[in-house]
Amino acid sequence: MVIQSVCMKEQSYRKLERVTKRSRFRTIYQQGVWSSSRHFTTVICSNTQGVKRLGITVTKKTGNAVKRNRIKRLIREFFRLNKALFPAGYNDVVIMAKKTVPPLTYQEACRELAELLTRKVNR
């Protein structure tokens, strides 16, 4: 039973793992390294806290609230299950959905985000 709770904690998406403040988003945009794919853009920046953190940006140009919330859920789930793919040297990652994002399945979103993050790590 203890083993399951440890695994669940590793796969959680806790409050400390979120970029929430507008000032931090601005810092990441200014100092981070930008990379794009067909449907997503990532900005990766280091932080002093030593915790991998995720920020999500989906604008109203992307679609209605249902579509925006689905995209955010897909990105959060990808982060929750694939924290090892996120760069170790950089700890703050902002993922932005482009306005041309079609309704993606979870597998399509995972494939594109994994490719985007591994491409950034290899540079």
TORKOL-4160 file (C-alpha; in steps of 0.2 Angstrom, whole numbers, padded with zeros to 4 digits, m for minus):
123
<pt num="1" X="0000" Y="0000" Z="0000"/>
<pt num="2" X="0014" Y="0012" Z="0004"/>
<pt num="3" X="0022" Y="0009" Z="m0014"/>
<pt num="4" X="0006" Y="0015" Z="m0022"/>
<pt num="5" X="0005" Y="0031" Z="m0012"/>
<pt num="6" X="0023" Y="0035" Z="m0017"/>
<pt num="7" X="0019" Y="0032" Z="m0035"/>
<pt num="8" X="0003" Y="0043" Z="m0034"/>
<pt num="9" X="0013" Y="0057" Z="m0026"/>
<pt num="10" X="0025" Y="0057" Z="m0040"/>
<pt num="11" X="0011" Y="0057" Z="m0053"/>
<pt num="12" X="0002" Y="0071" Z="m0045"/>
<pt num="13" X="0000" Y="0089" Z="m0051"/>
<pt num="14" X="0003" Y="0099" Z="m0035"/>
<pt num="15" X="0001" Y="0118" Z="m0032"/>
<pt num="16" X="0020" Y="0120" Z="m0031"/>
<pt num="17" X="0022" Y="0113" Z="m0049"/>
<pt num="18" X="0011" Y="0127" Z="m0056"/>
<pt num="19" X="0017" Y="0144" Z="m0063"/>
<pt num="20" X="0003" Y="0156" Z="m0057"/>
<pt num="21" X="0009" Y="0173" Z="m0056"/>
<pt num="22" X="0009" Y="0185" Z="m0070"/>
<pt num="23" X="0026" Y="0192" Z="m0066"/>
<pt num="24" X="0034" Y="0175" Z="m0067"/>
<pt num="25" X="0025" Y="0172" Z="m0084"/>
<pt num="26" X="0033" Y="0188" Z="m0090"/>
<pt num="27" X="0050" Y="0183" Z="m0084"/>
<pt num="28" X="0049" Y="0167" Z="m0092"/>
<pt num="29" X="0044" Y="0175" Z="m0109"/>
<pt num="30" X="0058" Y="0187" Z="m0108"/>
<pt num="31" X="0072" Y="0175" Z="m0102"/>
<pt num="32" X="0066" Y="0159" Z="m0109"/>
<pt num="33" X="0071" Y="0148" Z="m0124"/>
<pt num="34" X="0056" Y="0147" Z="m0137"/>
<pt num="35" X="0052" Y="0132" Z="m0147"/>
<pt num="36" X="0037" Y="0129" Z="m0158"/>
<pt num="37" X="0028" Y="0114" Z="m0166"/>
<pt num="38" X="0013" Y="0113" Z="m0177"/>
<pt num="39" X="0000" Y="0116" Z="m0163"/>
<pt num="40" X="0010" Y="0121" Z="m0147"/>
<pt num="41" X="0024" Y="0134" Z="m0142"/>
<pt num="42" X="0035" Y="0131" Z="m0127"/>
<pt num="43" X="0046" Y="0143" Z="m0117"/>
<pt num="44" X="0058" Y="0135" Z="m0105"/>
<pt num="45" X="0067" Y="0145" Z="m0092"/>
<pt num="46" X="0077" Y="0141" Z="m0076"/>
<pt num="47" X="0070" Y="0144" Z="m0059"/>
<pt num="48" X="0078" Y="0145" Z="m0041"/>
<pt num="49" X="0066" Y="0133" Z="m0033"/>
<pt num="50" X="0072" Y="0117" Z="m0040"/>
<pt num="51" X="0055" Y="0111" Z="m0044"/>
<pt num="52" X="0048" Y="0108" Z="m0062"/>
<pt num="53" X="0034" Y="0119" Z="m0064"/>
<pt num="54" X="0021" Y="0121" Z="m0078"/>
<pt num="55" X="0012" Y="0136" Z="m0085"/>
<pt num="56" X="m0002" Y="0135" Z="m0098"/>
<pt num="57" X="m0008" Y="0148" Z="m0109"/>
<pt num="58" X="m0023" Y="0146" Z="m0120"/>
<pt num="59" X="m0030" Y="0162" Z="m0127"/>
<pt num="60" X="m0049" Y="0165" Z="m0132"/>
<pt num="61" X="m0043" Y="0165" Z="m0150"/>
<pt num="62" X="m0041" Y="0146" Z="m0149"/>
<pt num="63" X="m0060" Y="0143" Z="m0146"/>
<pt num="64" X="m0074" Y="0143" Z="m0134"/>
<pt num="65" X="m0072" Y="0138" Z="m0115"/>
<pt num="66" X="m0075" Y="0120" Z="m0119"/>
<pt num="67" X="m0061" Y="0119" Z="m0131"/>
<pt num="68" X="m0049" Y="0129" Z="m0121"/>
<pt num="69" X="m0052" Y="0118" Z="m0105"/>
<pt num="70" X="m0050" Y="0102" Z="m0115"/>
<pt num="71" X="m0033" Y="0108" Z="m0122"/>
<pt num="72" X="m0028" Y="0113" Z="m0104"/>
<pt num="73" X="m0033" Y="0096" Z="m0097"/>
<pt num="74" X="m0023" Y="0087" Z="m0110"/>
<pt num="75" X="m0007" Y="0098" Z="m0107"/>
<pt num="76" X="m0009" Y="0095" Z="m0088"/>
<pt num="77" X="m0011" Y="0076" Z="m0090"/>
<pt num="78" X="0004" Y="0075" Z="m0101"/>
<pt num="79" X="0014" Y="0085" Z="m0088"/>
<pt num="80" X="0008" Y="0074" Z="m0074"/>
<pt num="81" X="0012" Y="0058" Z="m0082"/>
<pt num="82" X="0028" Y="0063" Z="m0091"/>
<pt num="83" X="0038" Y="0074" Z="m0079"/>
<pt num="84" X="0054" Y="0065" Z="m0084"/>
<pt num="85" X="0053" Y="0072" Z="m0101"/>
<pt num="86" X="0054" Y="0090" Z="m0095"/>
<pt num="87" X="0071" Y="0096" Z="m0095"/>
<pt num="88" X="0081" Y="0095" Z="m0079"/>
<pt num="89" X="0092" Y="0110" Z="m0081"/>
<pt num="90" X="0077" Y="0121" Z="m0085"/>
<pt num="91" X="0063" Y="0120" Z="m0072"/>
<pt num="92" X="0049" Y="0132" Z="m0078"/>
<pt num="93" X="0040" Y="0127" Z="m0094"/>
<pt num="94" X="0026" Y="0137" Z="m0102"/>
<pt num="95" X="0016" Y="0128" Z="m0115"/>
<pt num="96" X="0005" Y="0139" Z="m0126"/>
<pt num="97" X="m0008" Y="0132" Z="m0138"/>
<pt num="98" X="m0009" Y="0140" Z="m0155"/>
<pt num="99" X="m0025" Y="0147" Z="m0161"/>
<pt num="100" X="m0026" Y="0134" Z="m0175"/>
<pt num="101" X="m0027" Y="0119" Z="m0163"/>
<pt num="102" X="m0040" Y="0106" Z="m0170"/>
<pt num="103" X="m0048" Y="0094" Z="m0158"/>
<pt num="104" X="m0034" Y="0083" Z="m0153"/>
<pt num="105" X="m0034" Y="0066" Z="m0145"/>
<pt num="106" X="m0023" Y="0063" Z="m0130"/>
<pt num="107" X="m0011" Y="0052" Z="m0140"/>
<pt num="108" X="m0009" Y="0066" Z="m0153"/>
<pt num="109" X="m0006" Y="0079" Z="m0140"/>
<pt num="110" X="0007" Y="0068" Z="m0131"/>
<pt num="111" X="0016" Y="0064" Z="m0147"/>
<pt num="112" X="0018" Y="0082" Z="m0152"/>
<pt num="113" X="0023" Y="0088" Z="m0135"/>
<pt num="114" X="0035" Y="0074" Z="m0132"/>
<pt num="115" X="0043" Y="0078" Z="m0148"/>
<pt num="116" X="0044" Y="0096" Z="m0144"/>
<pt num="117" X="0052" Y="0094" Z="m0127"/>
<pt num="118" X="0065" Y="0081" Z="m0133"/>
<pt num="119" X="0070" Y="0092" Z="m0147"/>
<pt num="120" X="0073" Y="0106" Z="m0135"/>
<pt num="121" X="0083" Y="0095" Z="m0123"/>
<pt num="122" X="0094" Y="0089" Z="m0138"/>
<pt num="123" X="0099" Y="0106" Z="m0143"/>
